[in-house]
Structure formats: structure tokens, C-alpha cells
Amino acid sequence: MRNKRIFTFITFLTLFVGAFIASVNTYGAEVTATESAEETTEELTEKSVSDLVAGDEEKAPAQKVGKEGMTPVYGTDIADGTYPIEVESSSSMFRITKAELTVSDGAMSAVITLGGKGYLKLFMGTGEEAVVAEESDYANYVEDADGAYTYEIAVEALNKELECTGFSKRKEKWYDHQICFDASTLPAEALLIELPAEDTSTEEAVDDGTEKAECGTTLKTQALEQAEIDVENGTYKIEVDLAGGSGKATVETPATITVEGKLAVATIVWSSQNYDYMIVNEEKYLPVNTEGNSTFEIPVLLFDEEMPVVADTVAMGTPHEIEYTLTFHTDSMEKEESSDIMEIAAVVAVLLLTVGSLALVKKRKHVK
């Protein structure tokens, strides 16, 4: 009887320990699965962020905005109202052509107009912050009466470098920029304080010719609507003239253009391998080749008149953006036969030669 009790006790103890171990294993598996899922989610989040934010190699060189030691100006320092103001941008591909600042009870906002139509929305912050932000935090574009893209953004302070990222329509990525609202360009009656003497306007800060050239923000980078050309889809050769720079650089002519849906893309081959990017219509284009002279595929914005472009050269050691114009002459356009047609023509020619040869041999045999 005693042995039976011991056996029963051992059996219950074994079952209890087994159940406890099973529950621990289950909990451990759940924790491991949760951690694994969290790690996977984290990896996916990091990947999605990197896929949606442009890297430095995809952006034009950034320029410093504002002036060292500038004193920030806040909404409480400005009388309520709406005022025109100048805004400096760190990138020639993110040129702000017009801005209106509105101040109300110490809060500031601005409606800014960009020189191009490349950005669907803006976010006051970095691209990484924009990726995880709420949709309501974005400033979507609104077309004004002239068709230009405008955006309403919050302004933390004037005379301060602010992060502003834009979502590219074509690249579908966030591109980071820095902007600075210049308080010295406000009407005198708007300011409730006196600006320190060292807080000169950004316009004065780039008055020197060298600094202005490095900035790269000129009228020649302004956006244009791409011109349509009324020809059938296909590949064409077209004469192109290059002007600007020192006059030493050239491009290959005739150039090749591809037309699809009345819009043309040109293949531009430079006389040097030292061009590392071009800017057309405020968009940056990288070379399509890795060897030989620098070659780019760019949209043709204008025909039979000068089309402004910027090309960055490293020939002088330090990168320099140089302004050029390209003129595409439509009276020189000649359509190239497609390779398929050429191949068919070659096959037909071979067949005709073969049939002709056989017919000639047969005729000679008949004569004999």
C-alpha cells in the first residue's frame, strides 16, 4: 500500500514538472517569436526609411544658409500681419522664388513658391522624420493662378537654419534641404525689435561674386514646362549647339533623342569625362556610363531656342557648377531606322541574294 502511494506521488510530481516545463517552453517560444517579429519589423522599417530618403550621392551639393551667429527672430518679435520675405535655400534644386510670412499671436506660417514642380509635398524636418510622420503633418502643393506650386508651412523662427524635406514626384523619395527666412528683408514696420548689426541679409552675404557663383541659385536653374514635339515616337538624330562656360567644352553633335508621347529625352555626350552630374529643370541627373566621356540622358525642355542647364565638373580638382545652354535644331532632325527593321531588311536582302543565285545557277544549267 505504501509503495502504491509513493508511486502515485511520483506520477503526480512527474506530471506537474512536465506541465511546468511545457509552459516555460511555450512562454520562451512566444518571447522568441515576438522578439524575432520585432527585429524583422525593425529591419523592414530601416530598409523602408533608406529606400524613401535620398542619399547624399543623389543630391546636389548643399550650400550653407544664413550667416554664422545670426540671432533667431520669433513670432513674438513681429507684428501680426502678412509680409513678403526672402528665403534662402541650401540647394539650387530647391529654389524658393516667393514667400509670404503670416504672423498671428506669436505663431508664424509661410506660403512659399518653388521654382519647379518636382515636389508633391514638404515636411518641416528631415526625410527620416517625414517617413514616420502623419499625413496631416505634410504640406501638399497647391497650384497658384500661374500654375506654380505653393506650399503652406509652419515657421519656427527667422534667421535660423530650418530643416525642410521635399517628396520628389519623379524619384518618389524625400530630399533634405535647409532653408532660412531672412528677417532683414521684412518691411521695417513689421519688426518689433531692432536687429543686431551683424544680422545682415543673406543677399548681402552672397554679394561677393565668388560666393554667389558657388551658391548656384540663379535664374538659369528655374523650372520650365517641357516642350512637346509633334513627331511620331522613335529615335532621332538632331544637331545641338552648346554655349556658356569657358568655351572649351563641347558636346557630341548630332545628338540622339528619343521621342515618346511627344516628349523628348536627349543623350548628351560631353567632350570630357570630368562631369559628374547635370541639373536640368531643378532635377539632378547622374551619368549613365562608367567609362569614357560623361554621358547623360536629360529631358529636352525647348526646341530651337537656348535651354538652360548646369553641369558640375571636377576637372579643376574642386567641383564647380557651370551654367550652359543647349539648343536643339528641329530642322536637322532625322529619324533613325529601328534595329528590328534593319535586321528584317538584312534578312530579306540575304534571301533575295540566295534566290537570285539559285535562279542564276538553274538558268546556266538549262542553257547547257
C-alpha positions as CSV (number, residue, x, y, z in Angstrom):
1,M,0.0,0.0,0.0
2,R,2.9,2.3,0.9
3,N,4.6,1.6,-2.4
4,K,1.4,2.4,-4.3
5,R,1.2,5.8,-2.5
6,I,4.8,6.6,-3.4
7,F,4.2,5.6,-7.0
8,T,1.1,7.8,-7.2
9,F,3.0,10.7,-5.7
10,I,5.9,10.3,-8.1
11,T,3.4,10.1,-11.0
12,F,1.7,13.4,-10.0
13,L,5.1,15.1,-9.4
14,T,6.3,14.0,-12.9
15,L,3.1,15.3,-14.5
16,F,3.4,18.6,-12.6
17,V,7.0,19.1,-13.6
18,G,6.2,18.2,-17.2
19,A,3.4,20.7,-17.3
20,F,5.6,23.4,-15.8
21,I,8.4,22.8,-18.2
22,A,6.0,22.8,-21.1
23,S,4.5,26.1,-20.0
24,V,8.0,27.6,-19.7
25,N,9.0,26.4,-23.2
26,T,5.8,27.8,-24.6
27,Y,6.4,31.2,-23.0
28,G,10.0,31.1,-24.2
29,A,8.9,30.3,-27.8
30,E,6.3,33.2,-27.6
31,V,9.0,35.6,-26.4
32,T,11.4,34.4,-29.1
33,A,8.8,34.8,-31.8
34,T,7.9,38.2,-30.5
35,E,11.5,39.3,-30.4
36,S,12.0,37.9,-33.9
37,A,9.0,39.7,-35.2
38,E,10.1,42.9,-33.6
39,E,13.6,42.5,-35.1
40,T,12.1,41.8,-38.6
41,T,9.8,44.8,-38.3
42,E,12.8,47.0,-37.2
43,E,14.8,45.7,-40.2
44,L,11.9,46.4,-42.6
45,T,11.4,49.9,-41.1
46,E,15.1,50.7,-41.5
47,K,15.0,49.4,-45.1
48,S,11.9,51.3,-45.9
49,V,13.4,54.5,-44.5
50,S,16.6,54.1,-46.5
51,D,14.5,53.4,-49.7
52,L,12.4,56.5,-49.2
53,V,15.1,59.0,-48.2
54,A,17.6,60.2,-50.8
55,G,21.3,59.7,-50.0
56,D,24.0,62.4,-50.3
57,E,25.1,61.0,-53.7
58,E,21.6,61.6,-55.1
59,K,21.6,65.3,-54.1
60,A,23.2,68.4,-55.4
61,P,25.9,69.8,-53.1
62,A,24.4,71.7,-50.2
63,Q,25.3,75.3,-49.5
64,K,25.3,76.9,-46.0
65,V,22.3,79.1,-45.4
66,G,22.1,82.1,-43.2
67,K,25.1,83.7,-41.5
68,E,27.2,82.4,-38.6
69,G,26.0,83.9,-35.3
70,M,22.7,85.2,-36.6
71,T,20.1,85.9,-33.9
72,P,16.8,84.0,-34.3
73,V,13.7,86.1,-34.6
74,Y,10.5,84.6,-33.3
75,G,6.8,85.4,-33.9
76,T,6.6,87.5,-30.7
77,D,9.2,89.8,-32.2
78,I,7.0,90.6,-35.2
79,A,3.7,92.5,-35.5
80,D,0.7,90.5,-36.6
81,G,0.1,90.6,-40.4
82,T,1.2,89.1,-43.7
83,Y,4.5,90.2,-45.2
84,P,6.7,89.4,-48.2
85,I,10.1,87.8,-47.1
86,E,13.1,86.3,-48.8
87,V,14.1,82.8,-48.1
88,E,17.5,81.2,-48.7
89,S,17.8,77.6,-49.7
90,S,20.7,75.2,-49.4
91,S,20.1,73.7,-52.8
92,S,19.8,75.1,-56.4
93,M,17.3,72.3,-57.0
94,F,15.0,73.7,-54.3
95,R,14.8,77.3,-55.2
96,I,12.2,79.4,-53.4
97,T,11.0,82.2,-55.7
98,K,8.5,83.8,-53.5
99,A,7.4,83.7,-49.9
100,E,4.7,85.4,-47.7
101,L,5.0,85.2,-44.0
102,T,1.9,85.4,-41.8
103,V,2.2,86.2,-38.1
104,S,-0.7,85.8,-35.7
105,D,-0.5,85.8,-31.9
106,G,3.2,84.9,-31.9
107,A,2.7,81.9,-34.3
108,M,4.3,82.0,-37.8
109,S,3.5,80.3,-41.1
110,A,4.5,80.9,-44.6
111,V,3.3,80.2,-48.1
112,I,6.3,79.5,-50.3
113,T,6.5,79.2,-54.0
114,L,9.1,76.8,-55.6
115,G,10.7,77.4,-58.9
116,G,9.8,74.0,-60.1
117,K,7.1,71.3,-59.9
118,G,9.3,68.4,-58.7
119,Y,7.9,68.1,-55.2
120,L,4.5,66.8,-54.3
121,K,4.7,67.7,-50.6
122,L,7.0,69.3,-48.0
123,F,7.7,68.5,-44.4
124,M,9.4,70.7,-41.8
125,G,12.0,68.3,-40.6
126,T,14.3,65.6,-42.1
127,G,13.4,62.9,-44.5
128,E,13.7,60.2,-41.8
129,E,11.2,62.1,-39.7
130,A,8.9,62.6,-42.6
131,V,8.7,58.9,-43.4
132,V,7.2,58.1,-40.0
133,A,5.1,61.3,-39.7
134,E,1.3,61.6,-40.0
135,E,-0.1,62.5,-43.4
136,S,-1.7,65.6,-41.8
137,D,1.9,66.9,-41.0
138,Y,2.7,67.2,-44.7
139,A,2.3,70.4,-46.7
140,N,0.8,69.3,-50.0
141,Y,1.3,71.5,-53.1
142,V,-1.4,73.9,-54.3
143,E,-1.2,75.5,-57.7
144,D,-1.5,79.2,-57.8
145,A,-3.1,81.3,-60.6
146,D,0.1,81.0,-62.7
147,G,0.3,77.2,-62.3
148,A,3.3,77.4,-59.9
149,Y,3.5,75.0,-56.9
150,T,2.9,76.6,-53.5
151,Y,3.1,75.1,-50.0
152,E,2.0,76.4,-46.6
153,I,4.5,75.5,-43.9
154,A,5.0,76.3,-40.2
155,V,7.9,78.6,-39.4
156,E,9.7,78.1,-36.1
157,A,11.9,81.2,-36.4
158,L,13.5,83.6,-38.8
159,N,17.3,84.0,-39.2
160,K,17.7,80.3,-38.2
161,E,18.6,77.3,-40.3
162,L,15.4,75.1,-40.6
163,E,15.2,71.6,-41.9
164,C,12.7,71.2,-44.8
165,T,12.4,68.0,-46.8
166,G,10.5,67.6,-50.1
167,F,9.0,64.4,-51.6
168,S,10.1,64.1,-55.2
169,K,7.4,63.4,-57.7
170,R,9.8,61.6,-60.1
171,K,12.1,59.9,-57.7
172,E,9.5,59.1,-55.0
173,K,11.9,59.9,-52.3
174,W,12.4,62.6,-49.6
175,Y,15.2,65.1,-50.4
176,D,16.5,67.0,-47.4
177,H,17.2,70.8,-47.6
178,Q,17.9,73.6,-45.2
179,I,16.1,77.0,-45.6
180,C,16.5,80.3,-43.8
181,F,13.9,83.1,-43.6
182,D,15.8,86.4,-43.7
183,A,14.3,88.8,-41.1
184,S,16.2,91.8,-42.6
185,T,14.1,91.6,-45.7
186,L,10.8,92.2,-43.8
187,P,9.2,95.7,-44.1
188,A,10.6,97.9,-41.4
189,E,7.2,98.3,-39.7
190,A,6.9,94.5,-39.2
191,L,9.7,94.2,-36.7
192,L,9.0,95.0,-33.1
193,I,12.7,94.7,-32.3
194,E,15.9,96.1,-33.7
195,L,18.1,93.5,-35.4
196,P,21.7,93.3,-34.3
197,A,24.1,95.0,-36.7
198,E,25.8,91.7,-37.6
199,D,22.5,90.2,-38.8
200,T,22.8,91.5,-42.4
201,S,20.6,90.0,-45.1
202,T,21.6,86.8,-46.8
203,E,21.5,88.7,-50.0
204,E,24.3,90.9,-48.8
205,A,26.2,87.9,-47.5
206,V,26.4,86.5,-51.1
207,D,27.1,89.8,-52.7
208,D,30.7,88.7,-53.5
209,G,30.9,87.2,-56.9
210,T,32.7,84.0,-55.8
211,E,30.2,83.1,-53.1
212,K,27.3,83.8,-55.4
213,A,28.8,81.5,-58.1
214,E,29.2,78.7,-55.5
215,C,25.7,79.1,-54.4
216,G,24.4,78.1,-57.8
217,T,20.9,79.6,-57.2
218,T,20.5,81.7,-60.4
219,L,17.7,82.3,-62.8
220,K,19.2,79.7,-65.1
221,T,18.1,76.9,-62.8
222,Q,14.5,78.0,-62.9
223,A,11.9,75.4,-63.9
224,L,10.3,75.2,-67.4
225,E,7.5,73.3,-68.8
226,Q,8.8,70.5,-71.1
227,A,8.0,71.4,-74.7
228,E,6.1,68.9,-76.9
229,I,7.2,68.0,-80.4
230,D,4.7,66.8,-82.9
231,V,6.5,63.8,-84.4
232,E,5.9,60.1,-84.2
233,N,7.5,58.0,-81.4
234,G,11.0,56.9,-82.2
235,T,14.7,57.7,-82.1
236,Y,16.1,60.7,-84.0
237,K,19.4,62.4,-84.7
238,I,19.4,66.2,-84.1
239,E,22.0,68.9,-84.3
240,V,22.7,70.5,-80.9
241,D,24.7,73.7,-80.0
242,L,26.4,74.2,-76.7
243,A,27.1,77.7,-75.3
244,G,28.4,79.0,-72.0
245,G,31.3,78.2,-69.7
246,S,34.8,78.9,-70.8
247,G,34.0,77.8,-74.4
248,K,36.4,74.9,-74.2
249,A,33.9,72.2,-73.6
250,T,31.8,70.7,-76.4
251,V,29.1,68.1,-76.7
252,E,28.7,65.4,-79.4
253,T,26.5,66.5,-82.3
254,P,24.3,65.4,-83.8
255,A,22.9,64.0,-80.6
256,T,20.4,61.2,-80.2
257,I,16.9,62.0,-78.9
258,T,14.1,59.5,-78.1
259,V,10.6,60.8,-78.5
260,E,7.7,59.1,-76.7
261,G,4.3,60.7,-76.3
262,K,5.5,64.0,-77.9
263,L,8.2,64.4,-75.1
264,A,11.9,64.0,-76.0
265,V,14.9,62.8,-74.0
266,A,18.3,63.6,-75.3
267,T,21.6,61.6,-74.8
268,I,24.3,64.2,-74.2
269,V,27.9,63.1,-74.6
270,W,30.5,65.6,-73.3
271,S,34.0,66.1,-74.6
272,S,35.3,65.3,-71.2
273,Q,34.9,62.6,-68.5
274,N,35.0,65.1,-65.7
275,Y,31.3,65.9,-65.5
276,D,29.8,64.1,-62.5
277,Y,26.2,65.5,-62.7
278,M,23.9,67.8,-64.6
279,I,20.9,69.9,-63.3
280,V,18.0,70.3,-65.7
281,N,14.7,71.9,-64.6
282,E,16.0,71.8,-61.0
283,E,16.4,68.0,-61.2
284,K,19.8,66.3,-60.8
285,Y,20.9,63.8,-63.4
286,L,23.9,61.4,-63.0
287,P,26.0,59.9,-65.8
288,V,24.6,56.8,-67.5
289,N,28.1,55.4,-68.2
290,T,31.1,54.5,-66.1
291,E,33.8,54.7,-68.7
292,G,34.6,57.2,-71.4
293,N,33.3,60.8,-71.8
294,S,30.5,61.8,-69.4
295,T,27.1,60.8,-70.9
296,F,23.7,61.9,-69.6
297,E,20.1,61.3,-70.5
298,I,18.1,64.6,-69.9
299,P,14.7,65.9,-70.9
300,V,14.5,68.3,-73.8
301,L,12.7,71.3,-72.5
302,L,12.9,73.6,-75.5
303,F,13.5,73.3,-79.2
304,D,15.1,75.9,-81.5
305,E,16.0,78.1,-78.5
306,E,18.5,78.1,-75.7
307,M,17.7,75.6,-73.0
308,P,19.5,76.4,-69.6
309,V,21.4,73.6,-67.9
310,V,24.0,73.3,-65.2
311,A,26.9,70.8,-65.3
312,D,29.2,70.1,-62.4
313,T,32.9,69.5,-63.4
314,V,35.7,68.1,-61.2
315,A,38.4,69.0,-63.8
316,M,39.8,71.7,-61.6
317,G,40.1,69.5,-58.5
318,T,37.3,71.2,-56.6
319,P,33.8,70.6,-58.0
320,H,32.3,73.6,-59.9
321,E,28.8,74.0,-61.2
322,I,28.9,75.8,-64.6
323,E,26.0,77.2,-66.5
324,Y,25.5,76.3,-70.1
325,T,22.7,76.4,-72.7
326,L,21.8,73.7,-75.2
327,T,20.0,74.5,-78.5
328,F,18.3,71.6,-80.3
329,H,17.6,72.4,-84.0
330,T,14.4,70.7,-85.3
331,D,15.2,71.4,-88.9
332,S,18.1,68.9,-88.6
333,M,16.1,66.0,-87.2
334,E,16.4,62.7,-89.0
335,K,14.7,59.6,-87.8
336,E,16.8,56.5,-87.2
337,E,15.6,53.2,-88.5
338,S,14.9,50.8,-85.7
339,S,17.3,47.8,-85.3
340,D,14.4,45.4,-85.9
341,I,13.7,47.0,-89.3
342,M,17.4,46.9,-90.2
343,E,17.6,43.2,-89.2
344,I,14.5,42.3,-91.3
345,A,15.9,44.3,-94.2
346,A,19.2,42.3,-93.9
347,V,17.3,39.0,-93.8
348,V,15.3,40.0,-96.8
349,A,18.4,41.0,-98.7
350,V,20.1,37.7,-97.9
351,L,17.0,35.8,-99.1
352,L,16.9,37.8,-102.3
353,L,20.6,37.1,-103.0
354,T,20.1,33.4,-102.3
355,V,17.0,33.2,-104.5
356,G,18.8,35.2,-107.2
357,S,21.9,32.9,-107.0
358,L,19.8,29.8,-107.3
359,A,17.9,31.2,-110.2
360,L,21.1,32.1,-112.0
361,V,22.6,28.6,-111.4
362,K,19.4,27.0,-112.7
363,K,19.4,29.2,-115.8
364,R,23.0,28.2,-116.6
365,K,22.3,24.5,-116.3
366,H,19.3,25.0,-118.6
367,V,21.5,26.7,-121.2
368,K,24.0,23.9,-121.1
